Amino acid sequence: MVKTMKKLLEKVFASRAQTRVVQHFLDRPKEFFNLSRVAKDTGLAHSTIHRVMQPLVDMGIVKEIKVGQQIRLFILETEDPKSKIISDFYTSIREHLDEI
């Protein structure tokens, strides 16, 4: 279990960009976003968002919903146990993030 969690944390927080995207979804757990909106809200390049989003979907942290042939929406995956663990962790440390 410890090794599994360590690997999960390494994958989720693999880069600053990916961490910012995860935080974006954790701050807005019930909202849907397209890639452009995530880029705008996080201040990251669209190409960066495109690159980091798929690993988050593959890990079960973010859920992708296809609307039509070209529109993709994303939302925090609240049913996956990994996502719940990260969400609980974030909730417990959120108040301390401003202190850092």
C-alpha positions in Angstrom: 0.0 0.0 0.0 2.8 2.5 0.9 4.6 1.8 -2.4 1.4 2.2 -4.3 0.7 5.6 -2.7 4.2 6.8 -3.3 3.9 5.9 -7.0 0.6 7.7 -7.1 1.9 10.8 -5.5 4.9 10.8 -7.9 2.6 10.5 -10.9 0.1 13.1 -9.7 2.7 15.7 -8.7 5.1 14.9 -11.6 5.4 18.5 -12.6 4.4 22.0 -11.4 2.0 22.3 -14.3 0.3 19.0 -13.5 0.1 20.0 -9.8 -1.5 23.3 -10.8 -4.1 21.6 -12.9 -4.9 19.1 -10.1 -5.3 22.0 -7.7 -7.5 23.8 -10.2 -9.9 20.8 -10.2 -9.7 20.3 -6.5 -10.7 23.9 -5.9 -13.8 23.4 -8.2 -14.8 19.8 -7.7 -18.3 20.1 -9.3 -17.4 22.2 -12.3 -16.8 21.1 -15.9 -14.0 22.7 -18.0 -12.7 22.5 -21.5 -8.9 22.6 -22.1 -9.0 26.3 -23.0 -10.7 27.2 -19.8 -8.2 25.2 -17.7 -5.4 27.0 -19.6 -6.9 30.4 -18.9 -7.7 29.7 -15.3 -4.2 28.3 -14.5 -2.2 30.7 -16.7 -0.6 27.7 -18.4 -0.2 27.3 -22.2 -2.9 25.3 -24.0 -0.2 22.9 -25.2 0.9 22.3 -21.6 -2.7 21.6 -20.5 -3.1 19.2 -23.4 0.0 17.3 -22.3 -0.7 17.0 -18.6 -4.4 16.3 -18.8 -4.2 12.7 -20.3 -2.1 11.3 -17.4 -4.6 12.7 -15.0 -7.5 11.1 -16.9 -5.5 7.8 -17.0 -4.9 7.9 -13.3 -8.6 8.4 -12.5 -8.0 11.9 -11.0 -9.9 13.7 -13.7 -12.8 12.4 -15.8 -13.1 13.2 -19.5 -16.5 13.5 -21.1 -16.8 13.7 -24.8 -19.6 16.0 -26.1 -19.9 15.5 -29.8 -16.9 14.7 -32.0 -14.6 17.5 -31.0 -15.6 18.8 -27.6 -14.1 17.4 -24.5 -15.1 18.4 -21.0 -13.2 17.6 -17.8 -14.3 17.3 -14.2 -12.7 16.1 -11.0 -13.4 12.3 -10.7 -15.0 11.9 -7.4 -15.7 8.2 -7.5 -12.2 6.9 -7.9 -10.6 6.0 -4.5 -7.3 7.7 -5.6 -9.1 10.9 -6.3 -10.8 10.8 -3.0 -7.5 10.3 -1.1 -6.0 13.3 -2.9 -9.1 15.4 -2.3 -9.1 14.6 1.4 -5.4 15.4 1.6 -5.8 18.7 -0.2 -8.7 19.7 2.1 -6.6 19.0 5.2 -3.7 21.1 4.0 -5.5 23.9 2.1 -5.5 26.3 5.0 -1.8 25.9 5.4 -0.9 26.6 1.8 -1.1 30.4 2.2 1.6 30.1 5.0 4.1 28.6 2.6 
